[in-house]
Amino acid sequence: MNTMKEQESDAESEHSHEHEGYLGLLNDEVLVGSNAARALLDAGVGSRDALLRANPSWVRIGTFQELLRRARQALDSDASVALELTTFVLAHLDEVPPLADDAAFLMTHLQGTAWKEHANALFMLTRLDDALDAANRAVSIFSHDPFHVVYRASARVVVALVKHGLHRNEEAIPILEEAIGVFAEHSDTRGYIAALQVRAMIALAQHSYTEALDLYLAAYREAERSGDKRERSRILNNLALCEMRLGQLDFASAYMAEAYLGFTRERMDGELQRAIWLTAAIERERGDLDAALRALHGVYARFLERGMVTEAARVLVQVGDVVTDLTGDVAYAKDICAKLAVTLGRYNVPAEVRKAVDHLKDAGARTHSVAGLRAVLGHVGAFLREFLGSPSAVFHATLTD
């Protein structure tokens, strides 16, 4: 695999010349549109359309580029905010006045970026089929002009990410390998890091933990070299997961501590919750029940606060699994699950998720053995994983439960 450093000297001059005019135009638009974007953000969701209609000069590329930049940032804290922003931008793209021929590529870039970020937000909210449609639209838009080869590769990485979420790894891997080559050739460090991480995610899912560790380490070196603090923290979290899978719990804890600090400093709240979840998993491997439960309870509460009820239901299953695994106390595990399920019932839970949680309570109440409870937890947990990838999934109680 070519590294970014090996490719940089050959590509740097051509890459800089190619993008010089583009970046100049884009920066001018951003400067003009940033104030408009700030006013729209301050106005709130319900007032944005009316405010934009009242200020037609705000309907410009710079305004929408800034909103998409904010949407990208929101992915690390609240993906629903990101989706609100991308939906708003997509609704008003056709209103942007025509540009001169030598600047028309800016509109193509805006359209492709809007659909790509829309796909990212949909993916984070586990609307995978919609995310794949949006990502493919971005790829199609960026395919019209060879100038956008790097942006097309970036959109293709999102396609690969979603296909991984849909368990279509055999389709995702060649997309990623092609994208890694494009990013290396054009010295695009951010894209290179993103593609490596998605490829590593697939290696993890395939239980190729050493391969995943090597890929994440390669991505980490590039993040360190480029000074990308947010990606550095994200990669540290994934390195901790790899080390945990490899049974290296001390290394996992060390990576986890660094990732936690980074997420806190950068205010990456969404990643922070996943870090706490991983901390619970590490403590579970150590056999520390209290520490694992404290972490899981914290994640459960935050997921409910954000309306992420399916994710919260998965934590509920994890809690039951942790208690059963570490204590063998079936009654205690059932009691904790039942109490958490009561709080879940106060939220707007999808019907099939509610059926699964009710089944966990009812079937769990009927079983009195560790093996029986583990079977129920495993069945419900498997469905919730499926539901996150495919919200049309239907829950079926097994005859043996």
Backbone hydrogen bonds, N-H to C=O, Kabsch-Sander energy under -0.5 kcal/mol:
donor,donor_aa,acceptor,acceptor_aa,energy
7,Q,3,T,-1.1
8,E,4,M,-1.5
9,S,5,K,-0.7
11,A,7,Q,-1.8
12,E,8,E,-2.4
13,S,9,S,-0.5
15,H,11,A,-3.0
16,S,12,E,-2.7
17,H,13,S,-2.3
18,E,14,E,-2.4
19,H,15,H,-1.6
20,E,16,S,-1.1
21,G,17,H,-0.6
23,L,19,H,-3.1
24,G,20,E,-1.9
25,L,21,G,-2.1
26,L,22,Y,-2.5
27,N,23,L,-2.8
28,D,24,G,-1.8
29,E,25,L,-2.0
30,V,26,L,-2.4
31,L,27,N,-2.3
32,V,28,D,-1.8
33,G,29,E,-2.9
34,S,30,V,-1.8
37,A,33,G,-2.5
38,R,34,S,-2.3
39,A,35,N,-2.1
40,L,36,A,-2.2
41,L,37,A,-2.4
42,D,38,R,-2.3
43,A,39,A,-1.5
44,G,40,L,-0.8
44,G,41,L,-0.7
47,S,44,G,-0.9
48,R,44,G,-0.9
48,R,45,V,-0.7
51,L,47,S,-2.2
52,L,48,R,-2.5
53,R,49,D,-2.2
54,A,50,A,-1.9
55,N,51,L,-0.7
55,N,52,L,-0.7
58,W,55,N,-2.3
59,V,56,P,-1.5
60,R,58,W,-1.9
64,F,60,R,-1.7
65,Q,61,I,-2.8
66,E,62,G,-1.9
67,L,63,T,-1.9
68,L,64,F,-2.1
69,R,65,Q,-2.0
70,R,66,E,-2.2
71,A,67,L,-2.0
72,R,68,L,-2.2
73,Q,69,R,-1.9
74,A,70,R,-2.1
75,L,71,A,-0.9
75,L,72,R,-0.8
76,D,73,Q,-1.4
77,S,74,A,-1.7
78,D,74,A,-2.9
81,V,78,D,-1.1
82,A,78,D,-1.3
83,L,79,A,-2.3
84,E,80,S,-1.9
85,L,81,V,-2.0
86,T,82,A,-2.5
87,T,83,L,-2.5
88,F,84,E,-1.9
89,V,85,L,-2.4
90,L,86,T,-2.5
91,A,87,T,-1.8
92,H,88,F,-0.8
92,H,89,V,-1.2
93,L,89,V,-0.8
93,L,90,L,-0.5
95,E,92,H,-1.5
96,V,93,L,-1.7
103,A,100,A,-2.1
104,A,100,A,-0.6
104,A,101,D,-1.0
106,L,103,A,-1.7
107,M,103,A,-0.6
107,M,104,A,-0.8
108,T,104,A,-1.5
109,H,105,F,-2.5
110,L,106,L,-2.3
111,Q,107,M,-2.6
112,G,108,T,-2.5
113,T,109,H,-2.6
114,A,110,L,-2.5
115,W,111,Q,-2.0
116,K,112,G,-2.1
117,E,113,T,-2.9
118,H,114,A,-1.9
119,A,115,W,-2.1
120,N,116,K,-2.2
121,A,117,E,-2.2
122,L,118,H,-2.4
123,F,119,A,-2.6
124,M,120,N,-2.3
125,L,121,A,-1.4
126,T,123,F,-2.0
127,R,122,L,-2.9
128,L,126,T,-1.2
131,A,127,R,-2.3
132,L,128,L,-2.4
133,D,129,D,-1.9
134,A,130,D,-2.3
135,A,131,A,-2.6
136,N,132,L,-2.3
137,R,133,D,-1.7
138,A,134,A,-1.9
139,V,135,A,-2.3
140,S,136,N,-2.3
141,I,137,R,-2.3
142,F,138,A,-2.4
143,S,139,V,-1.0
144,H,141,I,-1.2
145,D,142,F,-0.6
148,H,145,D,-2.1
149,V,146,P,-1.6
152,R,148,H,-2.8
153,A,149,V,-2.0
154,S,150,V,-2.0
155,A,151,Y,-2.2
156,R,152,R,-2.2
157,V,153,A,-1.7
158,V,154,S,-1.3
159,V,155,A,-1.9
160,A,156,R,-2.5
161,L,157,V,-2.5
162,V,158,V,-2.5
163,K,159,V,-2.6
164,H,160,A,-2.3
165,G,161,L,-2.0
166,L,162,V,-1.6
167,H,164,H,-1.8
168,R,163,K,-3.2
171,E,168,R,-1.2
172,A,168,R,-1.5
173,I,169,N,-2.5
175,I,171,E,-0.8
176,L,172,A,-2.1
177,E,173,I,-2.4
178,E,174,P,-2.0
179,A,175,I,-2.2
180,I,176,L,-2.7
181,G,177,E,-1.5
182,V,178,E,-1.9
183,F,179,A,-2.7
184,A,180,I,-2.2
185,E,181,G,-2.3
186,H,182,V,-2.0
187,S,184,A,-0.9
188,D,183,F,-2.5
189,T,187,S,-1.1
192,Y,188,D,-2.2
193,I,189,T,-2.6
194,A,190,R,-2.2
195,A,191,G,-2.7
196,L,192,Y,-2.2
197,Q,193,I,-2.1
198,V,194,A,-2.1
199,R,195,A,-2.3
200,A,196,L,-2.2
201,M,197,Q,-2.3
202,I,198,V,-1.8
203,A,199,R,-1.9
204,L,200,A,-2.5
205,A,201,M,-2.3
206,Q,202,I,-1.7
207,H,204,L,-2.0
208,S,203,A,-2.8
209,Y,207,H,-1.3
212,A,208,S,-2.5
213,L,209,Y,-2.5
214,D,210,T,-2.2
215,L,211,E,-2.2
216,Y,212,A,-2.6
217,L,213,L,-2.4
218,A,214,D,-2.0
219,A,215,L,-2.2
220,Y,216,Y,-2.7
221,R,217,L,-2.2
222,E,218,A,-1.6
223,A,219,A,-2.3
224,E,220,Y,-2.6
225,R,221,R,-2.3
226,S,222,E,-2.1
227,G,223,A,-1.0
228,D,223,A,-1.9
229,K,227,G,-1.2
232,R,228,D,-2.1
233,S,229,K,-2.1
234,R,230,R,-2.1
235,I,231,E,-2.7
236,L,232,R,-2.2
237,N,233,S,-1.8
238,N,234,R,-1.5
239,L,235,I,-2.7
240,A,236,L,-2.1
241,L,237,N,-1.6
242,C,238,N,-2.3
243,E,239,L,-2.5
244,M,240,A,-2.2
245,R,241,L,-2.4
246,L,242,C,-1.8
247,G,244,M,-1.6
248,Q,243,E,-2.9
249,L,247,G,-1.3
252,A,248,Q,-2.3
253,S,249,L,-2.5
254,A,250,D,-2.0
255,Y,251,F,-2.5
256,M,252,A,-2.4
257,A,253,S,-2.3
258,E,254,A,-1.6
259,A,255,Y,-2.6
260,Y,256,M,-2.7
261,L,257,A,-1.8
262,G,258,E,-2.2
263,F,259,A,-2.8
264,T,260,Y,-2.0
265,R,261,L,-2.6
266,E,262,G,-2.5
267,R,264,T,-0.8
268,M,263,F,-2.5
269,D,267,R,-1.4
270,G,76,D,-2.5
271,E,76,D,-1.0
272,L,268,M,-2.3
273,Q,269,D,-1.8
274,R,270,G,-1.4
275,A,271,E,-2.2
276,I,272,L,-2.1
277,W,273,Q,-2.1
278,L,274,R,-2.2
279,T,275,A,-2.4
280,A,276,I,-2.2
281,A,277,W,-1.9
282,I,278,L,-2.4
283,E,279,T,-2.6
284,R,280,A,-2.2
285,E,281,A,-2.0
286,R,282,I,-1.6
287,G,283,E,-1.0
287,G,284,R,-0.8
288,D,283,E,-2.7
289,L,287,G,-1.1
292,A,288,D,-1.9
293,L,289,L,-2.7
294,R,290,D,-2.3
295,A,291,A,-1.9
296,L,292,A,-2.3
297,H,293,L,-2.8
298,G,294,R,-1.8
299,V,295,A,-2.0
300,Y,296,L,-2.7
301,A,297,H,-2.2
302,R,298,G,-1.9
303,F,299,V,-2.6
304,L,300,Y,-1.9
305,E,301,A,-2.2
306,R,302,R,-1.7
307,G,304,L,-1.6
308,M,303,F,-2.8
309,V,307,G,-1.6
312,A,308,M,-2.0
313,A,309,V,-2.4
314,R,310,T,-1.8
315,V,311,E,-1.7
316,L,312,A,-2.1
317,V,313,A,-1.9
318,Q,314,R,-2.3
319,V,315,V,-2.8
320,G,316,L,-2.0
321,D,317,V,-2.5
322,V,318,Q,-3.0
323,V,319,V,-2.5
324,T,320,G,-2.3
325,D,321,D,-2.6
326,L,322,V,-2.7
327,T,323,V,-2.2
328,G,323,V,-0.8
328,G,324,T,-1.3
329,D,323,V,-0.6
330,V,328,G,-1.1
333,A,329,D,-2.2
334,K,330,V,-2.6
335,D,331,A,-2.1
336,I,332,Y,-2.3
337,C,333,A,-2.3
338,A,334,K,-2.4
339,K,335,D,-2.1
340,L,336,I,-2.1
341,A,337,C,-2.4
342,V,338,A,-1.4
343,T,339,K,-1.1
344,L,340,L,-1.8
345,G,341,A,-1.6
346,R,343,T,-1.3
347,Y,344,L,-1.9
349,V,347,Y,-1.6
354,R,350,P,-2.6
355,K,351,A,-2.2
356,A,352,E,-1.9
357,V,353,V,-2.4
358,D,354,R,-2.9
359,H,355,K,-2.3
360,L,356,A,-2.0
361,K,357,V,-2.1
362,D,358,D,-3.0
363,A,359,H,-3.0
364,G,359,H,-0.6
364,G,360,L,-1.4
365,A,361,K,-1.9
366,R,362,D,-1.0
367,T,363,A,-0.9
367,T,364,G,-0.6
373,L,369,S,-2.3
374,R,370,V,-2.6
375,A,371,A,-1.9
376,V,372,G,-1.9
377,L,373,L,-2.9
378,G,374,R,-2.8
379,H,375,A,-2.1
380,V,376,V,-2.5
381,G,377,L,-2.8
382,A,378,G,-2.2
383,F,379,H,-1.7
384,L,380,V,-2.3
385,R,381,G,-2.0
386,E,382,A,-1.9
387,F,383,F,-3.0
388,L,384,L,-2.0
389,G,385,R,-1.2
390,S,386,E,-2.2
393,A,390,S,-2.5
401,D,398,T,-0.8
